[in-house]
Amino acid sequence: MNTDIKINKPRPVAINKNQKTFQKETEVKPIIETLAAGETVLINEYYSDGILLLKEIHKYLRRKLPNKTLREQREYREAYHTFSNLILLEVKDQLLLVKKAPSIGWLEKFYPDNKHFALSFPEVQGLNSSWQWYHNGINIPVLRNKLRPYYGVYFPTRFEHLILFDNWLKYYDGPKKTAIDVGVGCGVLSLQMVLHGFQKVFATDTNPNAIVGLAEFMGTTKLSRKIELDVGHLFAAWKKETELIVFNPPWLPATRDVDGMDAAIYYDNTLFPEFFAEAKKRLSPDGKLVVIFSNLALITKVTTSHPIAIELAEGNRFQLEKRYTKKVSAASTKTKRDQHWRATEEVELWVLKHN
Ligand SMILES: C[S@@+](CC[C@H](N)C(=O)[O-])C[C@H]1O[C@@H](n2cnc3c(N)ncnc32)[C@H](O)[C@@H]1O
């Protein structure tokens, strides 16, 4: 694996000694005016003062901006994003300087040589919640060990599709020499394949954090010889034929340019046709192509087309061997009200073979 991969992480801001500061007692109006003028404000006493100021921004924007139509909602979100990212916290010797701040291990990992700088408050919040997931790890029903999702990497929070894949692997009786996992993310599908006896998995992701995170997770254990990683688009460096190709792609069509973490959720027009064309070249004659998908985009009426169904109807490359589905468990009562469509949500496992 290329060891010079640059990960995505919040960009450090140089310390400015003359900037305004905000504490609980500070008069809010001039601070909001400072933010509205595009200038930064430093939180320098308690971490919770940052949360307080975020609330004040909401109060101010609610008074100032309509927030009803979709367009207004987007404008509101953008304004909130701009304002909130001007709130800064200082980091000294890899620790947040304010009192009662969370301890975030990413600071030491990401900025080992930068002794004193600032980060925006929302970015610190993102680093903090990601660190909790990483540090505590998450239990996934189909894996023996906890998964440790790296900063900026998609990880599964519901598991029905993983259970579908696990059941399919249980009954798969083809060769298990090699497989390719496109868009490896936290590595869950690759780990499942290794657990089911695959000798070697070649995995890719366009997100450098996924590749670096998984490499670090495997370290020099036996796993690191079973799962080989390459950062890049679709199949990246992997050109050889293989008996199994797996892809859990983004499930929703994009409405704007896709980058960073969004690429785990939204697909553009070219992703599926390119994927199937490249998969055709790499799948061995009796190989299986497994694509995990969901009816989410269809039932929420984001689109009326299904990229795998389109490929089967028009691609002239693959035929359907079998399609498995599993209902996704209902949402909690707290969120049920506006998520009535969840009742019909299903994940899908499509098994394709050459025409
Ligand atoms: C829905 S996530 C699935 C991650 C993981 N395989 C899993 O099942 O939990 C999709 C993954 O594909 C990656 N991805 C999106 N577009 C890609 C592309 N063109 N080439 C390679 N990976 C891509 C994303 O970065 C993300 O990690």
The ligand as a MOL file (V3000), in Angstrom:
LIG
                    3D

  0  0  0     0  0            999 V3000
M  V30 BEGIN CTAB
M  V30 COUNTS 27 29 0 0 0
M  V30 BEGIN ATOM
M  V30 1 C -22.1280 2.7270 1.4610 0
M  V30 2 S -20.3990 2.8230 1.7620 0 CHG=1
M  V30 3 C -20.0260 1.1000 2.0550 0
M  V30 4 C -18.7820 0.8710 2.8740 0
M  V30 5 C -18.5250 -0.5890 3.2710 0
M  V30 6 N -18.2400 -1.4160 2.1100 0
M  V30 7 C -19.7090 -1.1360 4.0420 0
M  V30 8 O -20.4260 -1.9720 3.4680 0
M  V30 9 O -19.9190 -0.7260 5.1910 0 CHG=-1
M  V30 10 C -19.7520 3.1420 0.1390 0
M  V30 11 C -18.2380 3.2630 0.1160 0
M  V30 12 O -17.8230 3.3650 -1.2630 0
M  V30 13 C -16.8530 4.3820 -1.3840 0
M  V30 14 N -16.9070 4.8790 -2.7690 0
M  V30 15 C -17.8040 5.7340 -3.3230 0
M  V30 16 N -17.5270 5.9200 -4.6250 0
M  V30 17 C -16.4450 5.1560 -4.9020 0
M  V30 18 C -15.6710 4.9290 -6.0840 0
M  V30 19 N -15.9740 5.5270 -7.2310 0
M  V30 20 N -14.6180 4.0820 -6.0240 0
M  V30 21 C -14.2900 3.4610 -4.8450 0
M  V30 22 N -14.9790 3.6560 -3.7030 0
M  V30 23 C -16.0400 4.4840 -3.7230 0
M  V30 24 C -17.2200 5.3950 -0.3310 0
M  V30 25 O -16.1290 6.2150 0.0390 0
M  V30 26 C -17.6960 4.4860 0.8310 0
M  V30 27 O -16.6370 4.1110 1.6710 0
M  V30 END ATOM
M  V30 BEGIN BOND
M  V30 1 1 1 2
M  V30 2 1 2 3
M  V30 3 1 2 10
M  V30 4 1 3 4
M  V30 5 1 4 5
M  V30 6 1 5 6
M  V30 7 1 5 7
M  V30 8 2 7 8
M  V30 9 1 7 9
M  V30 10 1 10 11
M  V30 11 1 11 12
M  V30 12 1 11 26
M  V30 13 1 12 13
M  V30 14 1 13 14
M  V30 15 1 13 24
M  V30 16 1 14 15
M  V30 17 1 14 23
M  V30 18 2 15 16
M  V30 19 1 16 17
M  V30 20 1 17 18
M  V30 21 2 17 23
M  V30 22 1 18 19
M  V30 23 2 18 20
M  V30 24 1 20 21
M  V30 25 2 21 22
M  V30 26 1 22 23
M  V30 27 1 24 25
M  V30 28 1 24 26
M  V30 29 1 26 27
M  V30 END BOND
M  V30 END CTAB
M  END
